[in-house]
Amino acid sequence: MWQIYGQDHIVRQLDAAIGADRLSHAYLLVGPPYIGKMALAIDMAQAVNCLSRQRRTTGRPPGGGGAAAESEALSGLFDFGQGSAEDSREILVSETDGSATKTPAPIAENTESVPCGQCRQCIRVAEGIHPDVRVIGVGTGDAEDVNRRDIRIEQVREIESFLNLTPYEGASKVVIVDGAELMNTAAANALLKTLEEPPPASLLLLLTASEDALLPTIRSRCSALYLKPVAKAALQDKLTQDYAADPETAERVARLSRGCFGQAVTALQDSQPLEQREADLERLQEICESGLDVRFEYAAEVANRFSRDRDAARELLYLWLRWWRDLLLVKEGAEEYLHNADRSMPLRLQASQLSTGQVVDYIRRINRALEALDANANPRLTLETLMLGLP
């Protein structure tokens, strides 16, 4: 059973590929942060190793890719007490002498869902302890005090060696690259060889929030799956029904999460992100009303944050971008589409002091700053330039 929510178009596509046994060797999972890329990747890792999938195609439980899987299958560990279709027997009692004999029972069509989420393979993948599934990302395997900014060639070489090994327990080796756009040039080029000549019984899943940041040669060798934001009304209903959120909270969280289910659930379970948003918006409004000295201090703060946590600093700039987008909507009389609808009064006040041209120009400046930071420009210089252009 697929755990990903709100991506029915992808589930239908994957179900068809699994049913026809035509899964690609590599997929590119594209979508904004918290949209569910990792949840989908885990689902796919379960699907290629799920016992239900192999029972569906072979009519019996698999022996897996290695000796350990074969021995466990023979001992019945993989089928949780439901003998294989091949060994299933119907016991018939003779009406004449009362003796019992075993005759083969008809094999019914297997209609188990894939992934089932209940077999040993699915459970071990979900718990992160499956020996044939590996996740890499920035800093994976590094000491805690090492502050990495990219995925290195050494990590790619390790996963190449991993994929070339015979599956130990499952049916397929799976590698999940979290933040594939952060591979440095050497790592990306090294990965091309694996994409061009994939080992048998392997699946490579590249997760990215920025498809354009990947090499065109990598994109062309992967089947792309685009995760879409969930409609606000649907997400609001989901939070109300399944997470016991009151309607007002569900509406606010659904709006602020911008259709990203993971972010919405996190906000419900932990109030810290919403509290941080409030603090960041208060600071934003203060900076807009301050002089250059305060603005430069703020630029230094954000630059320091960027050096410690790039994602947090970029998210802060996206907060600025959404604020100025809201200012443009106020200027154009489209307040029903405000992202920060709970701050409509401060937005109206600030918008009254700006022209439409000033708002549009600053939106462009924020986008240029984000592009510069992605291109490894000096963070402090980039942010000071952004503050200088603040109207």
Steps between C-alpha positions, in 0.01 A plus 500: 500500500647832392555738792554811285204739517366727229705356212244270338633575151837350598348203682298408190811523283708284734223244549480456123880466471512244784211303352676485163841442664637805318644717775786721390849449645514867613242760600523871563256607774438872460313728737536773764625422852258302721283401202561130569798402283662288769168336588454407134857371478444274802176376342688416180778323691231293670323431171803350321576275797145427616411133522154570361655627178691179446208279598295692244746422221627152597216354706733423793704691753843606381831363605641852476829591342734322740557197715357662813174577325484150355545331836240727665252432221546128543449524875174690453623829649404696194141390469393561863329163530314512171677220307591562140248447222715214372493316836141580591286188526134431559450221756223262397354234731393176331136408554587125491793452738540839666860538384631845420675576174652817361411617154610823336258784561423732210719809499282807517598815321720708733347838564735618777598863477860596427662614718301312764670679791467187716752244379848471647655683206264799520537528877879495488508765227264724699713461813816591308676170574473320167850395384416554132373859537732794556438876532773757434499877522717795598724394787392134501772301671693810611592585856246723672735800508554500123285761326457375143321689226499238227483130420853381428644260245604262780134454592409424138780244472373332816148465361640369171674221692183440701281468188740256337458253787237226477193586711549338839145474625260662257439483128665831409768740617365853552695825541322823593694822435343772715572844353643379170545858379772538765735251334822673406619477139731205561228306682242570229735387225586185694131417537451513123681169453257324733203661325630398158583142604275418796580177686229233490244498782565862592293816537638853530273777634617861474306749715520867405326828562679659203499288186680768296800484736574145382712420197285455186674167442378374840146625444483330160589162650228503766124466484361813666216495755365845585339534842227765507378712793176374652196722448436716805143374554606135477793553735278688746251210503782248549637689800154532653398139452823309559692730733216642712588860412233760559373667178673834566838340570462262205426791264798700624743210485376390157550853368843554651628158393423587135365152432799315647348222707813426702539862602134520602520192722826621656342835582209326672725277707759763587411867549864611476497556119193724526655690790819544298296630208336761722838611633648519148205705373530743792869540421424546129258783572753661734773484235274659238456802731865529612810678376804356322693420818222269626455350154871417474492337844210289378693406184786379721256295713351329197846440349609329823184290494576408138847374596347276769179390324456583134145369487386713795651815348346431160163441664533839667554664163198315365306650791609842375399403147152396609461822701582716198276286282220579746582871473458473123165325544383777733608762246304318229187445711531121527511458877303174491821329381724626782739248648534700822129570532534526879713814447281682253505828695883542507508400133246767407692762695833419336343466154352851531854640528635324191438510128429185298831551320693502827335178615568322170862620498565368850345163419752476217782593739404222741493247216843615383635465855368143521660415165831654611501301824427180307801585283719526815531879498629667818198486736568819692572707189189360328275580795648846557427578135145378554458727804641796307225462242221486758258788424 
